[in-house]
Amino acid sequence: MTDRYAVVGNPIAHSKSPFIHTEFARQTGQDLQYERLLAPLDGFRATIENFRAAGGKGVNVTLPFKLEAFDLAQERSQRAADAQAVNTLKLDASTLYGDNTDGVGLLRDIESNLGFPIQGRSVLLMGAGGAAQGVVGPLLSVRPERLVIANRTEEKAQRLAQQFSVRGPLSASSYAAIAGQQFDLIINATSASLKALVPDLPEGIFARGALAYDMMYGKGTMPFLELARSQGAARVADGIGMLVEQAAESFFIWRGVRPQTRPVIAALQAQ
């Protein structure tokens, strides 16, 4: 029988995950089908239980259910514990295993696909919400010179920095307070791109050769990336590569096979 997988969210019609995982399955010769599941806002648990009862083997979890998926998981990876959120569930007969592949997806896109090693670099992470929380631990694991979390509400950035303070050179700041500093890598983990807005970044913060990276993808990322270009960023990228790389990690968790990501990234960019 063909194994069943799905992406669960609300809304979900826009999701590119079925295309990505169908490409992975074709490429690796895996017998599976992958679908979209629209869960009612108050019905995530029931949606997962029904899918599992029908033979579902695993799900990707997107907004707004990553926190509920964390609570639902009976076993969790360290990555999920750090993020306090789950975006990948493996549905075995005996247990629900939860993981978070966002951070490793971000690192693989920046370091492997974009050829931008983070070790020894100065990194600014914009935002202190769930998207930021999922990547702080992975970013520190590759030993940047420093990692600064900047947020509109500085107290929220301070709470996030405190959570990971023993992991590496980490500090919190308001946007205004980073004026006069420069960063090699600036990552936008805010929700501003969803509204086609940009946080109020001071001028002159992009170091020579800097990369500006938006964790979102699509047309909404343009205001931040255009601002970055205008302020001297040497390179810009949106999060389409991160989307594919985190999906590849989920695929590996489920199937034990690691697909090639670059052809899928290229296909999505061509679309």
C-alpha positions, 0 to 999 in steps of 0.5 A, a space after each residue: 500500500 502507498 504510504 500517506 503523508 500530509 501537510 496540516 494547517 489553516 489556511 492550507 491551499 497555498 502550501 507548496 509542500 505537496 509539490 516538494 514531497 511529490 518531487 522528493 518521492 519521484 526522485 528517490 523512488 519512494 512509494 507515497 502520496 502527500 496531500 493537504 489537510 485543512 484542520 478546523 482552528 479548534 480541530 487539530 488534534 482530531 484531524 491528526 488522530 483521524 489521519 493516523 487512524 486512516 493509515 497516515 504515516 506523518 505530517 508537516 505542521 504549519 500555521 497556526 498549529 505548531 504549538 499544538 503539535 508540540 503539546 500533542 507529541 509524545 516524544 520530542 527531539 531536542 530541536 523541538 524542545 528548543 523551538 517549543 514548537 513542532 513542524 514534523 510529526 512521525 505517526 507510528 503505531 505506538 507513539 507520536 514523535 515530534 521534531 522541528 526542522 526549520 533551523 536545520 533548513 535555514 542553515 542548509 540553505 544559507 551555508 550549503 545552497 548560498 555558500 555563506 558560512 556563518 562561523 565567525 560572522 556577526 549575525 542579526 536576527 530580526 524578531 523574537 516570535 516563534 520563527 526566531 525561536 526555532 532558529 536561535 539554537 541552530 544558529 548558535 551551533 555553527 559558532 557565529 562571532 555573535 548573534 544579536 536578537 533585535 525586536 520591536 519590543 526589546 523585552 521579548 528579545 531579552 527573554 528569548 536571549 536569556 533562554 539560549 544564553 549558555 549556548 553562545 555569544 548572544 544578546 538582545 536589542 531594540 532596533 534603534 540600539 543597533 545603530 552604528 553596528 554592522 552585521 555580516 548576516 541579517 535574517 528577517 524572522 518577523 511577520 512584517 513580510 506577510 504584510 509587505 512591511 519592513 521593521 525600522 532598521 537603522 542605516 549602515 548596518 550591512 557590513 561589506 559583503 553582507 547577506 540579507 535573508 528573509 525567512 518568508 518567501 514570495 512577493 511579500 519579501 520584496 520590501 525587506 530585500 529591496 531595503 537591504 539592497 538599497 542599504 548596501 547588502 551584497 546579496 539577498 535571498 528569500 526563504 524558498 530554499 529554507 522551505 525545501 531544506 526543512 521539507 527534506 529533513 522531514 522526508 529523511 525523518 519519515 523515510 530514512 532517505 535524503 533527497 536532492 534539494 537543489 532541483 526542487 528549489 530551482 523548480 519552485 523559483 522557476 514557478 
